[in-house]
Amino acid sequence: MMETLDFLYPSSSFITTMSMINILGLSFFGFLEMMGINLQYSKLWNPNSKRIKVSSRTGMLLLYTPAFLVGFASFWIFPEKGFRPLLVTTALTIHFFKRVLEVLFVHKYSGGMVLDSIILISSGYSTTTATMIHAQHIAQGFMEPAIDLKCPGILLFSVGICGNFYHHYLLSKLRGKGEKGYKIPKGGLFHQVICPHYLFEILEFVGVFFISQTLYSLSFTISTTLYLIGRSYATRKWNVKKLYDLMMLASLGSWMTQL
């Protein structure tokens, strides 16, 4: 067994437990997304929900800022770190800092988010970031993995974060100032992939795993991939429904014009 996992650092019982919780938790939420039971954020949220809501921009800042602060603070919490832990901490901090900047300057919002979903997701991001950095810290006491994946990890992370930003930018350009209507995404890989921004996010975290090479980072990458697959499936269903609604409205408008 150890020979097949020689690309990973040895793991503690705590990290093994957190890894199992990660896979089971996010995989479960991915399954719920496919079943149409969505976490109440982004365009898939239910606007008729009676739960406490905040604006989408505020909600998204609450999602990403705590995880960014965890990553940023860890530079001082673990000052004596090697090159690999420094890379992991830097990658996670950059990931969430980019998300905060996108919320402030790129994305356009028109709806709201329910507070309990915000708390759940934000806590998950923060806990995951802290645990991944902690796992890397305690791995310093072990011998380096037999296969070093840092360089391909840096490359994958760089491609992933750039591709994710580019497709977020394309999504932000769909709406003009004051517009709230639905538009079909176009440009980039939107004609080849349901959610290319999710695809590149998966590449990001594959890159983080290659840099980290811990059991926890592997479990998080697998569980994130499964969740985003479920999220992509839910997005496709939502897009098909919206496209059908637009076609029906266009047909009705044409029929009314003929009358």
N, C-alpha and C positions, 0 to 999 in steps of 0.2 A: 504493500500500500504506500509506504513512504517513498519507494522508488518511482511510483507513478505521480507523486506529488512533489518531486524534487525541484519544481519551479516555484514552490511556495515556501515561505518561512514556516517553521513549526508554530502551532497555535496553542494558546492557553484554553482552559475550560471555559473561561468567561467569553473569549472571542468566539469559540465554537458555538456556545449557546446563543450569543447575539447574532451569529451568522445564520443559524437555523430560524430564529425569530424573524430576521430580515427577509429570508426567502419565503417563509410561510405567510408573513404579513403582506408584503407587496404583491406576491402571486395571488393572494386572496382578493386584493383590491383590483388587480388586473382582471380576474375572473368576473368580479362584480361589474366592471366597466363593460365587458362583453355582454353581460346579461341586461345591460341598460340601467344599472344602478350606479349612477355617477357621483363622484365627489363634487360638491357644489361649488365649482369654480370654473372660470373661463366660459366659453360659449355654451357648454353643456349644462350649465347650472339651471335650476328650475326657478324662473322669476316669480312664480306664485307661492314659493316657499314662505311659511309664516315665521321662520326662525330669524334671529337677529342678523342684520346685514350691515355691511360697510361698502363703500365704493370700491370698485375693482382695483383702482390704482393703490389705494390704501391697503387693501387686502393683499395684493401682490408684494408690496413692500414688507408687510408683516410676514409673508412666507419666506422671503429670501434674506432679509437683513440679519436676523439672529444667527443663521448659519454662517453668513459672511463674518460676523463679529466673532463667532467661535473660531473660525479659521485664522482671522487676524490676531486674536488674542493668543493663539497657540504659539506664535512666534516668540512670545515672552514667557509663556508657561513652560515650554520645552526649548530653552535657548541652546542647550548643548545637544544638537542633533547632527546626524551625518547628512551626506548628500541626498540619499534616497528619501529620508523623512522630510527634508527640506523641500524636495520636489513635490512630494505628496501634499504637504501643507500649502505650498504655493499654488498648485493646480486647483485644489478645492477652494481656496480663497479667491482665485481669479474667476473660477466658475460662478460663484455666487455674487461676486462684485460685478461681473458682467451682467448678471440677471438684474441686479439693483439698477444699474445704469440704463438697461433696456426699459425697465418700468418707468424710469424718470424721463427718458429722452426719446425712446423709440416707439413703444407700443401705444396704441390708441384704444381707449376704453369707453364703453358706453353703459355698462351694466353694473352689477354688484356681486358681492360674495357673502356667503353665510359664515358667521363667526366661528362656529364649531369646526367646520372644514378647515378654516385658516389655522386654528389652534392645532388640529391633528397633523396637518401637512407640515407646518412650521416646526413643530416638535420633532417630527420625523426627520426633517432635513438637519436640524441642529444636533440631534442625537447621533445620526449617522455620521455627520462630519466629525464630531468629537470622538466617536468610537473608532473611526478609521484612522484618525491621527494617533489615538492612544494605542491602537494595535500596532502601528508602525513604530511607536516609541518603545514598546516592550519587545518588539522583534529585534531590536538592536543588540540584544544579548545573545542572539543566535548567529550561526554561520550564514553567510550569504547564500541564497538559492543557487543551485548548480547551473541554472540557465538565467542569464541576466537579460531582462526585457525592458530596461529603462529607456534605451534609445528608441525602439519602435513605439514604446508607450508615449514618449514625448511627441513623436510624429503624429500618432493617432489622436492624441489630445488636441494638438494644434489644428489638425484638419477638422476634427469634430467641433471645436469651439468656433472656428471661422465659418464652417458650413451652417452651424446652428444660427449664428448671428445673421448671416446673409439671408436665410429663409425667414427669420423673424422680421428682418427689414422689408422683405417682399410682402409679407403679411401686413405690415404697418402701412404700406403704400396703397393697399386696396381701398382704403377709405379716405375721402377728402375731408376737409374740415367741416364738422357738424353732421357728417353722414353717419347713419346707424344701420343701414340696410345690409343684407348679406350679399357677398360677391364671391364667385368661385376663385380660389387661389390660382395663380398662374406664374410662369417664370421658374427659373431654377430647375429643380427636380420634381416640381409639383405635378407634372404630367406623367412622371414615371413612378412616383412613390406617393402613398396616401398622405403621409406626414413626414416630409424630408427633414423638418426641424427635429422631430423625434429620432429619426435615423442618425443624424449627426450628434444628438445628445447621447445616444447609445455608444457611438464611436468615442465620444469624450470619456465616458466612464470605462470603456474597454482600455483606453489609454491610461486612465488613472490606475486601473488594476495592474496593467503591465508595469507601470512605475512602482507600484506598491508591492505587488506579489505576496499579499497576505490572504488568508482564508476569508477574512471579513470583506476585503475589497472584491474578491471573487464572488462572494454571495450577494453583495450589493449590486454588482454588475449584472448578474443573472436575474435577480429579482427586479431590477429597474427595467431590464429588457422585456421581461414578461409583463410588467405593468404597462409599459409604453405600447406594447403590442395590443393589449386590451384597450388602451386609450385610443390607439389608431383605429381599431375596429369600431369603437363607439363614434369616433369622428367621421368615419366613412358613412355610417348609418345616418348621422346627423346631416352630412353633406347631401346624401341622396334624397333625404326627405325635403331639405330646403330647395334642392334643384327641382324636385317634383312640384313643390308649391309654386316656385317661380314659373315653371312651364304652364301650370294650371291657370295662374293669374294672367299670363300672356295670352293663352287661348281664350280666356274669358274676355279680356280686353279686345281681342280681335273680333270676337262674336258680337260684343256690344257695339263696336264700330260699324259692323255690317248692318246692324239694326238701324 
